[in-house]
Amino acid sequence: MKQNRDEFSARVVQTLRRRVGDRCSKPGCRCPTSGPNEHPDLATNIGEAAHITSAAPGGPRYDATLTSEQRCSIANAIWLCKNHAREIDVDPMRYPARMLREWREDAERYARETLGVQMATEALEDIEGDEPPTSTVETTRTWRCPYCNTGVVDGARVCTGCQAELVYGLTNKEASEAFYMGVFFGGGGAVMLLFGGPSWINAKTGWQISPGFGLGVYALFPIVLSAFVAVRLFFRWRLATIEADSPRFTRHFNS
């Protein structure tokens, strides 16, 4: 006898697909799952409401502790394109329930962050033409993750597809290196000039110039000023070596 399946209702399916912007929830895919059909009254759908834990015993990731209502609720559903809906079921050990729930959360977060962005951009282009936008509506840029091809909105710190970190400007390590180089070359150079200069001049001319040109404790001021200027210059030089306008994607791999 065929086992009854706990299938999703039409309302659950409709809400599920809308919550992710009608796109596949798998990171790196995010392909649109609906579009026009050649028949003017129809639309083509390549999306599917897949069960995170199977709808019936013996299926992929089946959880016997769930009730029938829980099994067919939206909490047990993920919206995927047909290919990836099939993929997660034929290889369930590779795609555990925990991972699929994370996919769904990331897909909803991505849909929330990009909601209305493209529409606002196109509306401004239609109104303003080639002129710089003067409307109070703000456009948001998106960056493409080089690891999983997920679109990430400008200002985000983490890629929702593969959890890569986005670095704007200098990393903490690069900033520290620029700081220490500025202190070393700027402050160190000032120290050499103030305390080595008089000795060199005295040796060449026979004069008797005091170390530090007689400034004493006040010699600290030109030393600190030189270090400060050098730090600023090294920061600017380091920023010029990277694309400061766009973020860099970094991932930390376990050894």
C-alpha positions in Angstrom: 0.0 0.0 0.0 1.4 3.4 -0.9 2.3 5.6 2.0 0.4 8.9 2.3 2.6 11.9 1.9 2.3 15.1 3.8 2.2 17.6 0.9 2.3 21.4 1.1 -0.8 23.3 0.5 -1.1 25.8 -2.4 -0.9 28.6 0.1 2.3 27.4 1.7 3.9 27.0 -1.8 2.8 30.5 -2.9 4.1 32.1 0.3 7.4 30.2 0.2 8.3 31.2 -3.3 7.4 34.8 -2.6 9.5 35.0 0.5 12.6 34.3 -1.6 11.7 36.5 -4.5 10.8 33.5 -6.7 14.5 32.5 -6.9 16.3 29.2 -6.1 17.4 29.2 -2.5 20.7 27.4 -3.2 23.7 29.6 -2.6 25.5 30.3 -5.9 22.3 29.6 -7.9 19.6 32.2 -7.1 18.2 31.7 -10.6 14.7 33.0 -11.3 12.2 30.2 -11.2 9.3 31.7 -13.2 8.9 33.6 -16.5 6.7 34.0 -19.5 5.3 31.1 -21.5 4.8 31.3 -25.3 1.1 30.9 -24.5 -0.1 34.5 -23.5 -2.2 33.2 -20.6 0.4 31.0 -19.1 3.7 31.3 -17.2 6.6 28.8 -17.1 7.7 27.6 -13.6 10.9 25.7 -12.9 10.7 26.1 -9.2 9.6 23.6 -6.6 8.7 23.6 -2.9 11.0 20.8 -1.6 10.7 19.1 1.7 13.6 19.7 4.1 12.7 16.5 5.9 10.8 14.0 3.8 7.1 14.0 3.3 6.9 10.2 4.0 8.9 7.5 5.8 11.8 6.2 3.8 12.4 9.5 2.1 15.5 11.7 2.3 16.1 13.2 5.8 12.8 11.8 7.2 12.2 12.9 10.7 9.8 10.6 12.6 9.5 13.1 15.5 7.5 15.6 13.4 3.7 15.6 13.3 1.9 15.5 10.0 1.1 19.2 10.4 4.8 20.1 11.0 5.9 18.0 8.1 3.7 19.9 5.6 4.2 23.4 7.2 6.3 26.2 5.6 8.9 25.6 8.3 9.8 22.3 6.6 9.9 23.8 3.1 12.6 25.3 0.9 12.1 26.8 -2.6 14.5 25.5 -5.2 14.8 25.2 -8.9 14.0 21.8 -10.3 17.6 20.8 -10.7 18.6 21.5 -7.1 15.4 20.2 -5.7 16.3 16.9 -7.3 20.0 17.1 -6.2 19.3 17.5 -2.5 17.0 14.4 -2.6 19.4 12.1 -4.4 22.3 13.0 -2.2 20.7 13.6 1.3 23.9 12.9 3.2 25.6 15.8 1.4 22.6 18.1 2.1 21.4 17.6 5.7 18.4 19.4 7.0 20.5 21.9 9.0 22.2 23.1 5.8 18.9 23.4 3.9 17.4 25.6 6.7 20.5 27.8 6.5 20.0 28.1 2.8 16.4 29.2 3.3 17.4 31.8 5.9 20.1 33.2 3.6 17.8 33.3 0.6 15.1 35.2 2.6 17.8 37.6 3.9 19.1 38.2 0.3 15.5 38.8 -0.9 14.9 41.3 1.9 18.2 43.2 1.3 17.6 43.4 -2.5 13.9 44.0 -2.4 13.0 47.0 -4.7 16.7 47.8 -5.5 16.6 47.1 -9.2 13.2 48.7 -9.6 14.3 51.9 -7.9 17.4 52.0 -10.1 15.5 51.6 -13.3 12.9 54.2 -12.2 15.6 56.8 -11.6 17.2 56.0 -15.0 13.8 56.5 -16.8 13.2 59.8 -15.0 16.6 61.4 -14.9 18.1 60.0 -18.2 21.8 60.5 -18.2 21.8 63.2 -15.5 23.0 62.5 -12.0 20.0 61.4 -9.8 18.7 64.2 -7.6 15.8 62.2 -6.1 15.8 61.3 -2.4 15.5 57.6 -3.5 18.8 55.9 -2.9 20.2 53.4 -5.3 22.1 50.4 -3.9 25.0 48.7 -5.7 25.5 45.0 -5.5 28.7 43.1 -5.7 29.2 39.6 -7.2 30.9 37.1 -4.9 33.8 35.5 -6.7 33.4 32.2 -4.7 29.7 31.4 -5.2 28.5 34.1 -7.6 25.9 35.4 -5.1 24.9 39.0 -5.4 25.7 41.0 -2.2 24.4 44.5 -1.6 26.8 47.3 -1.0 27.6 47.7 2.7 27.0 44.1 3.7 29.8 42.5 5.6 29.1 38.8 4.9 28.1 37.0 1.6 24.8 35.2 2.2 25.8 32.5 -0.2 29.1 31.2 1.1 29.7 33.3 4.3 32.8 35.0 2.7 33.7 38.2 4.5 33.6 41.6 2.7 36.5 44.0 3.4 36.1 47.6 2.5 39.3 49.6 2.4 42.2 48.2 4.4 42.1 45.1 6.6 43.2 45.4 10.2 46.5 43.8 9.3 47.1 46.1 6.4 46.2 49.2 8.5 48.5 48.0 11.3 51.4 47.5 8.7 50.8 51.0 7.3 50.8 52.5 10.8 54.1 50.8 11.9 55.8 51.7 8.6 54.8 55.3 9.1 56.1 55.4 12.7 59.3 53.7 11.7 60.2 55.8 8.7 58.7 59.1 9.8 59.5 59.0 13.5 62.7 57.1 13.0 63.9 59.4 10.3 63.2 62.5 12.5 65.1 60.9 15.3 68.1 60.3 13.0 67.9 63.8 11.7 67.6 65.5 15.1 70.3 63.5 16.9 72.5 62.3 14.1 72.4 65.5 12.1 74.3 67.7 14.7 77.1 65.1 15.0 77.5 65.0 11.3 77.5 68.7 10.9 80.0 69.1 13.8 82.3 66.6 12.2 82.2 68.4 8.9 82.4 72.0 10.1 83.9 71.9 13.5 80.8 73.6 15.0 79.4 72.6 18.4 75.7 72.0 17.8 73.9 70.3 20.6 72.2 66.9 20.1 68.6 67.5 19.0 69.6 71.0 17.8 69.3 72.0 21.4 65.5 71.4 21.5 65.7 69.1 24.4 62.3 67.6 25.3 60.8 69.8 22.6 62.4 67.5 20.1 59.5 65.2 20.7 57.2 67.5 18.8 58.9 67.2 15.3 59.4 63.5 15.9 55.7 62.9 16.6 54.6 65.3 13.7 56.9 63.5 11.3 55.5 60.1 12.4 51.9 61.4 12.0 52.6 62.7 8.5 54.3 59.5 7.4 51.5 57.3 8.8 49.0 59.4 6.7 51.1 59.0 3.6 51.5 55.3 4.0 47.8 54.9 4.5 47.1 56.7 1.3 49.7 54.8 -0.6 48.3 51.5 0.7 44.8 52.4 -0.3 46.0 53.4 -3.7 47.3 49.9 -4.3 43.8 48.3 -3.9 40.4 49.1 -5.3 39.2 51.1 -2.4 35.8 51.7 -4.0 34.8 48.0 -4.1 35.1 45.4 -1.3 37.4 42.4 -1.3 35.9 39.0 -0.6 37.9 36.8 1.8 37.3 33.3 3.1 38.9 31.5 6.0 39.6 27.8 5.2 40.3 25.3 7.9 43.6 23.6 7.7 
